[in-house]
Amino acid sequence: LGLVADGFMTSPDGLRLAAHDTESNQVAVINLVTDSVELRISLPEGETARHVAWNRDSSMMATASDFQTYLWRLDIPERPIKTLGRHDRVMYGLAFSPDGTYLLTTAKDRQARLWNWATVTAGAEHRGDGNGILWSPDGRRIGWKAPNAWELLEFKPPTGWKIFSE
């Protein structure tokens, strides 16, 4: 691959794998049919690739550096199509909603931000240390990994969510 993969994610269609290296600004996209590197995405100079997420039809990818999120269309990988607002501390993760409308980012600043990526606006924030995100297939629930427990959030677009009690 030309990098030491620290993390990876398979595309929803199962045809590609995105591998990122926290020592570089590179994300390699591997075609799983041909077993070859299809393309490389380079984050801006000085940024480090920490996380990746695919949209539902595998045509777009989000990448997170320490503080910044970039959106890429795979048919024009030379530059990001959008840049979302920064977090104040290192990012823990990101995930597209199942319908592809929203992107959820989490960071060590104890903030989760729900973005409408098309308009580059944050619609809601949630206080907490979520370092793992999993959307339910219907998009109504978010599994949220806090440092010592899991939380289940009910998603209420476009303005927020509530935590389910135990």
N, C-alpha and C positions, 0 to 999 in steps of 0.2 A: 504493500500500500504506500510505502514511502513515509509512513508515520507509525508511531506506536499508539494504537487505538486504546483510549481510556474509556470510551463509551461508544455505544452504537444504538441505532434504532432501525428496525425494518419498516419499509413503507407499507401503508395499508393494503396496497394491491399485491404485496409479497414479492415484487419484482426487483426491488432495490434495497440496499443497506447503506445507511449513512454512518460513517465512523469518524469520530472526532478525536483530536489529540490535544490535551491541555498544555502541551509544551509548545504548540505552534498555533497559527491562526488558520489552520486547514481543516476542512471537512472533505473526506473522500466519499464519493457516491459510487458504490459498486453495483454493477448489473449482475444480479444473481442467476440470470439465464446464461450469460456468456462468461461469468466469473472474471470480469475485468473491471478496472476502474473506468467508469463512464465519464466522470468529470470531477473536478476539484473546485471547491468553493473556498475563496480566501476572504476571511474577515479583514476589515481595515487594519492597516499597519498599527502595531502596538496592542491589538486585541488578541485574546486567547479563546479558542473554541472550547466551551465548557459543556454545552447541552445542544441537542437537536430535537426537533419535532416535525412531523409530516402533517400536511393537511389531508383531508379525507380522500381526495382523488389522486394523491401522490404527485401533484403538479407543482407544489410549492413546499418550501421548508422554512422553518424558523430556526435560527441559531442564536445562542446566548453566549456572550463573553462574560467577564466578571460582573459587569454592571449594565450592559446594553443588549437589546434584542434587535436582530435584523431579520427581515423577511426576504426570501429569494424565490423567484420563479425559475424553475429548472431549465426552461428554454432560453433564459438569458442570465446565466450564472456569473457573468462578469462583475455585476454590481447588485447590491440589495435594492429591492423595489421600495422598501419602507424601513424606517428606523423608528422604534418605539422609544418612549421616554426612559430615562435611566432609573435604576434602583440605586440607593445610597450605599448598599453593602453587596457583597458577593451573591450572585444568583444561585439558587438551589435547583431550579427546574422550570420547565415550560411545557405546555400542552395545548393543542387545538381542541376546541369543542367538537363533538361528533359531526355537527352540521357545518363546521368550518368557519362559522361567523366570528367566533371569539378565540382569543389566545389568553391563557392564564399563565402569568409569570409569578415565581416566588423567589424570595431572597432572604438573606441573613438579617436584613433590616426589619424583620418581622412584618413584612408587607407582602401580600399577594395582590396582584393587580389583574383585573379582568379587562382586556383590551378589545375594542372593536378594531381589528387590525386594518380594515378598509379605510376607516376615518382617522386612524392613529389616535384614538381617544380612550382614556381609561374610564370605564363605566362604573367600576366599583372597586373597593379595596377591602381586604380582610386582614385583621391583625392575627399573626400567628407565625410559627416557625415551620411552615410546611416545606419538607424537602422531598416529597414524593407526591405526584398527582395522578389520579386515574379517574377519567370521566366514565359514567355509565353510558351504555350504547344509546340510550334515548336522550342523553344530555341533561337530564333532570337532577342528577346526583354527581357529587365530586367526592371521591375518596382522597383524603388529605392526610399525609403522613407527617405527624408532629414528632419532635424528638423522642418522646416516651410513649406515644399512643397514636392510634388512627382516629381521625374524626370523619364523620360523614356530613357533608354539606348539601343542603337542598339549593339548587341553582334557580334563581328567579330573574331571568333576563328582563331588561338589560341592566338593572341597577344593583343586583346583589344576590345574597344567599343567606341562609340561616343554618345554624349548627343543629343537628339532631341531638336530642339528649339521649343518654344511655338507656 
